[in-house]
Amino acid sequence: MAEDAIKHTAVVFIHGFLGFGELRLPVGRVAYFRGLRTTMDNLGVSGYFPSLPAGRSVAERATALATFLETIPEPGLILIAHSMGGLDSRYLIHKLDPEHRVRRLVTIGTPHRGTALAEWALHAPRILNWLGRVFGRRALEDLRPSACDRFNKEIPDRSDVVYSSYAANRPIAEMPLLLRRWARIVAREEEGDNDSQVSVPSARWGEFKGVLMADHIELLGWNLARRKKPKPFDHISFYRDLVASMLA
C-alpha cells in the first residue's frame, strides 16, 4: 500500500439499522464489524467505527456521522458502509461534507432502492415487528422502496467521489432459520436474489463490484446458522483486500 495514502487517509466503517460501533458487555466487547479493528491495525491503517443513533432517520444518522468525522485528524476519508449505513453516507456526502473530505464510498448490502422487509416490518402484526417499530420506526420508514425512490431523486451523487457497491446473496436453504422468512419476503416482493434483507438489484449503486456469497449478517463476520455453510464467507480477507486495493 502507498505510504502517503495510509498516512493521510482514514477508513470509516459505518453500521446499519439497529447497529452499533462497539458494545461493552460484562463478558467483553462486541464489535458490529467483527475483528476488523485488529485487521486495520495490522495493515497500519487508521480505521474508525462510529456508533450512530441506531433506529433513527437517515438524516439524523448522517448528522451524527458528520459530527464524528469532525474528530478524525486525517484529511481524506474512505467510507465503507453496511446496509442502511450506505444511505447515511450518501446523505452526508451530498449535504454534510463541505470540505469534500470524502473521496470514496463503498456500500455493502445497502438497500439503495429500499427493501420490502421495511414495509413488512411496519405493518405485519408480529412481536419482532412490533419491537422493530418501537426502536426503529423512523429508520424503517426511510428504508421503504417509496422513500428510497424519493431519496435517490433528492440526493444525487457528488462528481468528485467514487461510488461503488457490493450485493450479497445466499440460497435460502443455506441461511439460518431466523433469516429464511425474511429472505422469502424479499424474494417474493422484489423477485430477485437477496441476502435475507436486501435484494441484489437494490444493492447496486455506482460501480457495481459483484455479488458476495453471504447473508446480510455474514457480511459482518457473524454466522447465525447452527452448522457452517458449505462455503463460509471470509469477511476478514474481503475487507482486508478491499482496503488494501483502495489505498494502493
C-alpha positions as protocol buffer text, in pm:
chain_id: "A"
residue {
  index: 1
  type: MET
  ca { x: 0 y: 0 z: 0 }
}
residue {
  index: 2
  type: ALA
  ca { x: 114 y: 356 z: -70 }
}
residue {
  index: 3
  type: GLU
  ca { x: 265 y: 511 z: 244 }
}
residue {
  index: 4
  type: ASP
  ca { x: 126 y: 859 z: 174 }
}
residue {
  index: 5
  type: ALA
  ca { x: -224 y: 723 z: 122 }
}
residue {
  index: 6
  type: ILE
  ca { x: -213 y: 538 z: 453 }
}
residue {
  index: 7
  type: LYS
  ca { x: -81 y: 844 z: 635 }
}
residue {
  index: 8
  type: HIS
  ca { x: -338 y: 1089 z: 501 }
}
residue {
  index: 9
  type: THR
  ca { x: -649 y: 873 z: 467 }
}
residue {
  index: 10
  type: ALA
  ca { x: -883 y: 728 z: 727 }
}
residue {
  index: 11
  type: VAL
  ca { x: -1117 y: 437 z: 662 }
}
residue {
  index: 12
  type: VAL
  ca { x: -1453 y: 467 z: 838 }
}
residue {
  index: 13
  type: PHE
  ca { x: -1680 y: 164 z: 879 }
}
residue {
  index: 14
  type: ILE
  ca { x: -2048 y: 257 z: 913 }
}
residue {
  index: 15
  type: HIS
  ca { x: -2305 y: 25 z: 1063 }
}
residue {
  index: 16
  type: GLY
  ca { x: -2660 y: -38 z: 955 }
}
residue {
  index: 17
  type: PHE
  ca { x: -3009 y: -34 z: 1105 }
}
residue {
  index: 18
  type: LEU
  ca { x: -3015 y: -109 z: 1482 }
}
residue {
  index: 19
  type: GLY
  ca { x: -2637 y: -148 z: 1467 }
}
residue {
  index: 20
  type: PHE
  ca { x: -2352 y: -7 z: 1674 }
}
residue {
  index: 21
  type: GLY
  ca { x: -1980 y: 53 z: 1656 }
}
residue {
  index: 22
  type: GLU
  ca { x: -1883 y: -148 z: 1960 }
}
residue {
  index: 23
  type: LEU
  ca { x: -2071 y: -266 z: 2270 }
}
residue {
  index: 24
  type: ARG
  ca { x: -1909 y: -310 z: 2608 }
}
residue {
  index: 25
  type: LEU
  ca { x: -2072 y: -603 z: 2784 }
}
residue {
  index: 26
  type: PRO
  ca { x: -1988 y: -781 z: 3112 }
}
residue {
  index: 27
  type: VAL
  ca { x: -1840 y: -1066 z: 2906 }
}
residue {
  index: 28
  type: GLY
  ca { x: -1628 y: -832 z: 2694 }
}
residue {
  index: 29
  type: ARG
  ca { x: -1652 y: -606 z: 2391 }
}
residue {
  index: 30
  type: VAL
  ca { x: -1864 y: -693 z: 2089 }
}
residue {
  index: 31
  type: ALA
  ca { x: -1794 y: -524 z: 1757 }
}
residue {
  index: 32
  type: TYR
  ca { x: -2051 y: -484 z: 1479 }
}
residue {
  index: 33
  type: PHE
  ca { x: -1775 y: -540 z: 1219 }
}
residue {
  index: 34
  type: ARG
  ca { x: -1624 y: -845 z: 1380 }
}
residue {
  index: 35
  type: GLY
  ca { x: -1245 y: -845 z: 1401 }
}
residue {
  index: 36
  type: LEU
  ca { x: -1192 y: -554 z: 1163 }
}
residue {
  index: 37
  type: ARG
  ca { x: -1031 y: -320 z: 1414 }
}
residue {
  index: 38
  type: THR
  ca { x: -742 y: -565 z: 1453 }
}
residue {
  index: 39
  type: THR
  ca { x: -730 y: -617 z: 1076 }
}
residue {
  index: 40
  type: MET
  ca { x: -695 y: -243 z: 1016 }
}
residue {
  index: 41
  type: ASP
  ca { x: -427 y: -216 z: 1285 }
}
residue {
  index: 42
  type: ASN
  ca { x: -232 y: -498 z: 1118 }
}
residue {
  index: 43
  type: LEU
  ca { x: -249 y: -311 z: 787 }
}
residue {
  index: 44
  type: GLY
  ca { x: -125 y: 8 z: 953 }
}
residue {
  index: 45
  type: VAL
  ca { x: -450 y: 180 z: 852 }
}
residue {
  index: 46
  type: SER
  ca { x: -643 y: 433 z: 1060 }
}
residue {
  index: 47
  type: GLY
  ca { x: -978 y: 256 z: 1100 }
}
residue {
  index: 48
  type: TYR
  ca { x: -1276 y: 415 z: 1273 }
}
residue {
  index: 49
  type: PHE
  ca { x: -1604 y: 257 z: 1386 }
}
residue {
  index: 50
  type: PRO
  ca { x: -1862 y: 520 z: 1486 }
}
residue {
  index: 51
  type: SER
  ca { x: -2188 y: 445 z: 1666 }
}
residue {
  index: 52
  type: LEU
  ca { x: -2486 y: 619 z: 1508 }
}
residue {
  index: 53
  type: PRO
  ca { x: -2839 y: 654 z: 1652 }
}
residue {
  index: 54
  type: ALA
  ca { x: -2941 y: 301 z: 1557 }
}
residue {
  index: 55
  type: GLY
  ca { x: -3309 y: 337 z: 1475 }
}
residue {
  index: 56
  type: ARG
  ca { x: -3333 y: 699 z: 1370 }
}
residue {
  index: 57
  type: SER
  ca { x: -3383 y: 851 z: 1027 }
}
residue {
  index: 58
  type: VAL
  ca { x: -3117 y: 874 z: 757 }
}
residue {
  index: 59
  type: ALA
  ca { x: -3084 y: 1248 z: 816 }
}
residue {
  index: 60
  type: GLU
  ca { x: -3036 y: 1205 z: 1191 }
}
residue {
  index: 61
  type: ARG
  ca { x: -2785 y: 926 z: 1150 }
}
residue {
  index: 62
  type: ALA
  ca { x: -2592 y: 1121 z: 885 }
}
residue {
  index: 63
  type: THR
  ca { x: -2577 y: 1425 z: 1112 }
}
residue {
  index: 64
  type: ALA
  ca { x: -2429 y: 1211 z: 1391 }
}
residue {
  index: 65
  type: LEU
  ca { x: -2181 y: 1069 z: 1141 }
}
residue {
  index: 66
  type: ALA
  ca { x: -2077 y: 1419 z: 1034 }
}
residue {
  index: 67
  type: THR
  ca { x: -2013 y: 1511 z: 1397 }
}
residue {
  index: 68
  type: PHE
  ca { x: -1796 y: 1202 z: 1440 }
}
residue {
  index: 69
  type: LEU
  ca { x: -1596 y: 1269 z: 1124 }
}
residue {
  index: 70
  type: GLU
  ca { x: -1500 y: 1610 z: 1258 }
}
residue {
  index: 71
  type: THR
  ca { x: -1292 y: 1432 z: 1524 }
}
residue {
  index: 72
  type: ILE
  ca { x: -1082 y: 1241 z: 1267 }
}
residue {
  index: 73
  type: PRO
  ca { x: -746 y: 1410 z: 1201 }
}
residue {
  index: 74
  type: GLU
  ca { x: -673 y: 1254 z: 860 }
}
residue {
  index: 75
  type: PRO
  ca { x: -774 y: 1491 z: 577 }
}
residue {
  index: 76
  type: GLY
  ca { x: -904 y: 1220 z: 341 }
}
residue {
  index: 77
  type: LEU
  ca { x: -1185 y: 979 z: 415 }
}
residue {
  index: 78
  type: ILE
  ca { x: -1293 y: 646 z: 269 }
}
residue {
  index: 79
  type: LEU
  ca { x: -1636 y: 530 z: 387 }
}
residue {
  index: 80
  type: ILE
  ca { x: -1723 y: 160 z: 391 }
}
residue {
  index: 81
  type: ALA
  ca { x: -2088 y: 119 z: 479 }
}
residue {
  index: 82
  type: HIS
  ca { x: -2306 y: -181 z: 555 }
}
residue {
  index: 83
  type: SER
  ca { x: -2680 y: -179 z: 488 }
}
residue {
  index: 84
  type: MET
  ca { x: -2854 y: 146 z: 591 }
}
residue {
  index: 85
  type: GLY
  ca { x: -2512 y: 298 z: 656 }
}
residue {
  index: 86
  type: GLY
  ca { x: -2476 y: 342 z: 282 }
}
residue {
  index: 87
  type: LEU
  ca { x: -2778 y: 574 z: 269 }
}
residue {
  index: 88
  type: ASP
  ca { x: -2646 y: 770 z: 567 }
}
residue {
  index: 89
  type: SER
  ca { x: -2314 y: 807 z: 385 }
}
residue {
  index: 90
  type: ARG
  ca { x: -2470 y: 926 z: 61 }
}
residue {
  index: 91
  type: TYR
  ca { x: -2671 y: 1187 z: 253 }
}
residue {
  index: 92
  type: LEU
  ca { x: -2359 y: 1304 z: 435 }
}
residue {
  index: 93
  type: ILE
  ca { x: -2153 y: 1327 z: 115 }
}
residue {
  index: 94
  type: HIS
  ca { x: -2421 y: 1537 z: -55 }
}
residue {
  index: 95
  type: LYS
  ca { x: -2519 y: 1764 z: 236 }
}
residue {
  index: 96
  type: LEU
  ca { x: -2272 y: 1746 z: 524 }
}
residue {
  index: 97
  type: ASP
  ca { x: -1920 y: 1733 z: 379 }
}
residue {
  index: 98
  type: PRO
  ca { x: -1847 y: 2098 z: 295 }
}
residue {
  index: 99
  type: GLU
  ca { x: -1470 y: 2047 z: 280 }
}
residue {
  index: 100
  type: HIS
  ca { x: -1508 y: 1748 z: 46 }
}
residue {
  index: 101
  type: ARG
  ca { x: -1301 y: 1517 z: 266 }
}
residue {
  index: 102
  type: VAL
  ca { x: -1481 y: 1203 z: 148 }
}
residue {
  index: 103
  type: ARG
  ca { x: -1307 y: 1054 z: -152 }
}
residue {
  index: 104
  type: ARG
  ca { x: -1470 y: 713 z: -186 }
}
residue {
  index: 105
  type: LEU
  ca { x: -1783 y: 534 z: -69 }
}
residue {
  index: 106
  type: VAL
  ca { x: -1820 y: 157 z: -81 }
}
residue {
  index: 107
  type: THR
  ca { x: -2164 y: 23 z: 9 }
}
residue {
  index: 108
  type: ILE
  ca { x: -2217 y: -340 z: 103 }
}
residue {
  index: 109
  type: GLY
  ca { x: -2569 y: -480 z: 113 }
}
residue {
  index: 110
  type: THR
  ca { x: -2722 y: -131 z: 111 }
}
residue {
  index: 111
  type: PRO
  ca { x: -3090 y: -101 z: 7 }
}
residue {
  index: 112
  type: HIS
  ca { x: -3042 y: 189 z: -231 }
}
residue {
  index: 113
  type: ARG
  ca { x: -3386 y: 121 z: -376 }
}
residue {
  index: 114
  type: GLY
  ca { x: -3537 y: 21 z: -44 }
}
residue {
  index: 115
  type: THR
  ca { x: -3640 y: -316 z: 87 }
}
residue {
  index: 116
  type: ALA
  ca { x: -3977 y: -487 z: 104 }
}
residue {
  index: 117
  type: LEU
  ca { x: -3877 y: -602 z: 450 }
}
residue {
  index: 118
  type: ALA
  ca { x: -3920 y: -247 z: 583 }
}
residue {
  index: 119
  type: GLU
  ca { x: -4281 y: -230 z: 461 }
}
residue {
  index: 120
  type: TRP
  ca { x: -4349 y: -570 z: 613 }
}
residue {
  index: 121
  type: ALA
  ca { x: -4189 y: -473 z: 945 }
}
residue {
  index: 122
  type: LEU
  ca { x: -4401 y: -158 z: 965 }
}
residue {
  index: 123
  type: HIS
  ca { x: -4730 y: -336 z: 910 }
}
residue {
  index: 124
  type: ALA
  ca { x: -4721 y: -707 z: 997 }
}
residue {
  index: 125
  type: PRO
  ca { x: -4857 y: -789 z: 1345 }
}
residue {
  index: 126
  type: ARG
  ca { x: -4564 y: -989 z: 1482 }
}
residue {
  index: 127
  type: ILE
  ca { x: -4368 y: -945 z: 1806 }
}
residue {
  index: 128
  type: LEU
  ca { x: -4034 y: -885 z: 1632 }
}
residue {
  index: 129
  type: ASN
  ca { x: -4200 y: -634 z: 1401 }
}
residue {
  index: 130
  type: TRP
  ca { x: -4352 y: -453 z: 1698 }
}
residue {
  index: 131
  type: LEU
  ca { x: -4009 y: -431 z: 1861 }
}
residue {
  index: 132
  type: GLY
  ca { x: -3863 y: -302 z: 1536 }
}
residue {
  index: 133
  type: ARG
  ca { x: -4130 y: -32 z: 1521 }
}
residue {
  index: 134
  type: VAL
  ca { x: -4067 y: 69 z: 1883 }
}
residue {
  index: 135
  type: PHE
  ca { x: -3693 y: 104 z: 1840 }
}
residue {
  index: 136
  type: GLY
  ca { x: -3662 y: 191 z: 1473 }
}
residue {
  index: 137
  type: ARG
  ca { x: -3977 y: 331 z: 1313 }
}
residue {
  index: 138
  type: ARG
  ca { x: -3803 y: 634 z: 1164 }
}
residue {
  index: 139
  type: ALA
  ca { x: -3534 y: 418 z: 1009 }
}
residue {
  index: 140
  type: LEU
  ca { x: -3787 y: 167 z: 874 }
}
residue {
  index: 141
  type: GLU
  ca { x: -3986 y: 446 z: 713 }
}
residue {
  index: 142
  type: ASP
  ca { x: -3672 y: 567 z: 533 }
}
residue {
  index: 143
  type: LEU
  ca { x: -3593 y: 213 z: 415 }
}
residue {
  index: 144
  type: ARG
  ca { x: -3922 y: 165 z: 228 }
}
residue {
  index: 145
  type: PRO
  ca { x: -3890 y: 146 z: -153 }
}
residue {
  index: 146
  type: SER
  ca { x: -4107 y: 456 z: -199 }
}
residue {
  index: 147
  type: ALA
  ca { x: -3892 y: 655 z: 45 }
}
residue {
  index: 148
  type: CYS
  ca { x: -3570 y: 543 z: -125 }
}
residue {
  index: 149
  type: ASP
  ca { x: -3710 y: 643 z: -462 }
}
residue {
  index: 150
  type: ARG
  ca { x: -3758 y: 998 z: -331 }
}
residue {
  index: 151
  type: PHE
  ca { x: -3416 y: 987 z: -164 }
}
residue {
  index: 152
  type: ASN
  ca { x: -3242 y: 893 z: -490 }
}
residue {
  index: 153
  type: LYS
  ca { x: -3401 y: 1188 z: -667 }
}
residue {
  index: 154
  type: GLU
  ca { x: -3312 y: 1436 z: -390 }
}
residue {
  index: 155
  type: ILE
  ca { x: -2960 y: 1312 z: -307 }
}
residue {
  index: 156
  type: PRO
  ca { x: -2753 y: 1290 z: -628 }
}
residue {
  index: 157
  type: ASP
  ca { x: -2401 y: 1153 z: -628 }
}
residue {
  index: 158
  type: ARG
  ca { x: -2115 y: 1401 z: -599 }
}
residue {
  index: 159
  type: SER
  ca { x: -1891 y: 1411 z: -904 }
}
residue {
  index: 160
  type: ASP
  ca { x: -1563 y: 1410 z: -709 }
}
residue {
  index: 161
  type: VAL
  ca { x: -1646 y: 1097 z: -507 }
}
residue {
  index: 162
  type: VAL
  ca { x: -1602 y: 740 z: -632 }
}
residue {
  index: 163
  type: TYR
  ca { x: -1912 y: 535 z: -552 }
}
residue {
  index: 164
  type: SER
  ca { x: -1900 y: 155 z: -567 }
}
residue {
  index: 165
  type: SER
  ca { x: -2115 y: -124 z: -430 }
}
residue {
  index: 166
  type: TYR
  ca { x: -2142 y: -491 z: -350 }
}
residue {
  index: 167
  type: ALA
  ca { x: -2455 y: -702 z: -317 }
}
residue {
  index: 168
  type: ALA
  ca { x: -2487 y: -1033 z: -135 }
}
residue {
  index: 169
  type: ASN
  ca { x: -2688 y: -1347 z: -191 }
}
residue {
  index: 170
  type: ARG
  ca { x: -2714 y: -1689 z: -37 }
}
residue {
  index: 171
  type: PRO
  ca { x: -2963 y: -1968 z: -120 }
}
residue {
  index: 172
  type: ILE
  ca { x: -3244 y: -1970 z: 134 }
}
residue {
  index: 173
  type: ALA
  ca { x: -3172 y: -2334 z: 224 }
}
residue {
  index: 174
  type: GLU
  ca { x: -2824 y: -2227 z: 344 }
}
residue {
  index: 175
  type: MET
  ca { x: -2948 y: -1938 z: 556 }
}
residue {
  index: 176
  type: PRO
  ca { x: -3005 y: -1951 z: 933 }
}
residue {
  index: 177
  type: LEU
  ca { x: -3366 y: -2035 z: 1018 }
}
residue {
  index: 178
  type: LEU
  ca { x: -3417 y: -1687 z: 1163 }
}
residue {
  index: 179
  type: LEU
  ca { x: -3342 y: -1525 z: 827 }
}
residue {
  index: 180
  type: ARG
  ca { x: -3530 y: -1756 z: 593 }
}
residue {
  index: 181
  type: ARG
  ca { x: -3872 y: -1594 z: 634 }
}
residue {
  index: 182
  type: TRP
  ca { x: -3723 y: -1253 z: 564 }
}
residue {
  index: 183
  type: ALA
  ca { x: -3544 y: -1384 z: 256 }
}
residue {
  index: 184
  type: ARG
  ca { x: -3869 y: -1528 z: 120 }
}
residue {
  index: 185
  type: ILE
  ca { x: -4048 y: -1195 z: 172 }
}
residue {
  index: 186
  type: VAL
  ca { x: -3777 y: -1003 z: -17 }
}
residue {
  index: 187
  type: ALA
  ca { x: -3766 y: -1267 z: -293 }
}
residue {
  index: 188
  type: ARG
  ca { x: -4144 y: -1263 z: -333 }
}
residue {
  index: 189
  type: GLU
  ca { x: -4188 y: -886 z: -330 }
}
residue {
  index: 190
  type: GLU
  ca { x: -3876 y: -788 z: -523 }
}
residue {
  index: 191
  type: GLU
  ca { x: -3843 y: -1104 z: -737 }
}
residue {
  index: 192
  type: GLY
  ca { x: -3473 y: -1146 z: -700 }
}
residue {
  index: 193
  type: ASP
  ca { x: -3182 y: -1300 z: -518 }
}
residue {
  index: 194
  type: ASN
  ca { x: -3112 y: -1143 z: -181 }
}
residue {
  index: 195
  type: ASP
  ca { x: -2912 y: -1168 z: 142 }
}
residue {
  index: 196
  type: SER
  ca { x: -3228 y: -1202 z: 359 }
}
residue {
  index: 197
  type: GLN
  ca { x: -3283 y: -827 z: 385 }
}
residue {
  index: 198
  type: VAL
  ca { x: -3167 y: -656 z: 65 }
}
residue {
  index: 199
  type: SER
  ca { x: -3212 y: -774 z: -292 }
}
residue {
  index: 200
  type: VAL
  ca { x: -2924 y: -778 z: -538 }
}
residue {
  index: 201
  type: PRO
  ca { x: -3085 y: -514 z: -766 }
}
residue {
  index: 202
  type: SER
  ca { x: -3145 y: -281 z: -470 }
}
residue {
  index: 203
  type: ALA
  ca { x: -2783 y: -307 z: -356 }
}
residue {
  index: 204
  type: ARG
  ca { x: -2640 y: -191 z: -690 }
}
residue {
  index: 205
  type: TRP
  ca { x: -2507 y: 165 z: -688 }
}
residue {
  index: 206
  type: GLY
  ca { x: -2227 y: 342 z: -870 }
}
residue {
  index: 207
  type: GLU
  ca { x: -1965 y: 98 z: -996 }
}
residue {
  index: 208
  type: PHE
  ca { x: -2108 y: -244 z: -914 }
}
residue {
  index: 209
  type: LYS
  ca { x: -1832 y: -479 z: -797 }
}
residue {
  index: 210
  type: GLY
  ca { x: -2029 y: -803 z: -778 }
}
residue {
  index: 211
  type: VAL
  ca { x: -2233 y: -1038 z: -562 }
}
residue {
  index: 212
  type: LEU
  ca { x: -2082 y: -1185 z: -245 }
}
residue {
  index: 213
  type: MET
  ca { x: -2185 y: -1533 z: -130 }
}
residue {
  index: 214
  type: ALA
  ca { x: -2315 y: -1435 z: 212 }
}
residue {
  index: 215
  type: ASP
  ca { x: -2626 y: -1346 z: 404 }
}
residue {
  index: 216
  type: HIS
  ca { x: -2676 y: -997 z: 548 }
}
residue {
  index: 217
  type: ILE
  ca { x: -2524 y: -1087 z: 888 }
}
residue {
  index: 218
  type: GLU
  ca { x: -2233 y: -1284 z: 744 }
}
residue {
  index: 219
  type: LEU
  ca { x: -2114 y: -966 z: 574 }
}
residue {
  index: 220
  type: LEU
  ca { x: -2012 y: -852 z: 923 }
}
residue {
  index: 221
  type: GLY
  ca { x: -1838 y: -1173 z: 1021 }
}
residue {
  index: 222
  type: TRP
  ca { x: -2125 y: -1323 z: 1221 }
}
residue {
  index: 223
  type: ASN
  ca { x: -2281 y: -1663 z: 1148 }
}
residue {
  index: 224
  type: LEU
  ca { x: -2624 y: -1735 z: 1296 }
}
residue {
  index: 225
  type: ALA
  ca { x: -2651 y: -2083 z: 1147 }
}
residue {
  index: 226
  type: ARG
  ca { x: -2621 y: -2391 z: 1370 }
}
residue {
  index: 227
  type: ARG
  ca { x: -2388 y: -2553 z: 1121 }
}
residue {
  index: 228
  type: LYS
  ca { x: -2128 y: -2400 z: 897 }
}
residue {
  index: 229
  type: LYS
  ca { x: -2239 y: -2325 z: 546 }
}
residue {
  index: 230
  type: PRO
  ca { x: -2085 y: -2509 z: 250 }
}
residue {
  index: 231
  type: LYS
  ca { x: -1876 y: -2201 z: 167 }
}
residue {
  index: 232
  type: PRO
  ca { x: -1846 y: -1970 z: 471 }
}
residue {
  index: 233
  type: PHE
  ca { x: -1789 y: -1605 z: 383 }
}
residue {
  index: 234
  type: ASP
  ca { x: -1434 y: -1496 z: 469 }
}
residue {
  index: 235
  type: HIS
  ca { x: -1511 y: -1139 z: 573 }
}
residue {
  index: 236
  type: ILE
  ca { x: -1162 y: -1065 z: 704 }
}
residue {
  index: 237
  type: SER
  ca { x: -999 y: -1140 z: 369 }
}
residue {
  index: 238
  type: PHE
  ca { x: -1268 y: -946 z: 185 }
}
residue {
  index: 239
  type: TYR
  ca { x: -1232 y: -626 z: 387 }
}
residue {
  index: 240
  type: ARG
  ca { x: -853 y: -652 z: 409 }
}
residue {
  index: 241
  type: ASP
  ca { x: -822 y: -683 z: 31 }
}
residue {
  index: 242
  type: LEU
  ca { x: -1080 y: -412 z: -27 }
}
residue {
  index: 243
  type: VAL
  ca { x: -899 y: -158 z: 190 }
}
residue {
  index: 244
  type: ALA
  ca { x: -558 y: -254 z: 55 }
}
residue {
  index: 245
  type: SER
  ca { x: -676 y: -207 z: -305 }
}
residue {
  index: 246
  type: MET
  ca { x: -821 y: 139 z: -233 }
}
residue {
  index: 247
  type: LEU
  ca { x: -500 y: 258 z: -65 }
}
residue {
  index: 248
  type: ALA
  ca { x: -263 y: 103 z: -317 }
}
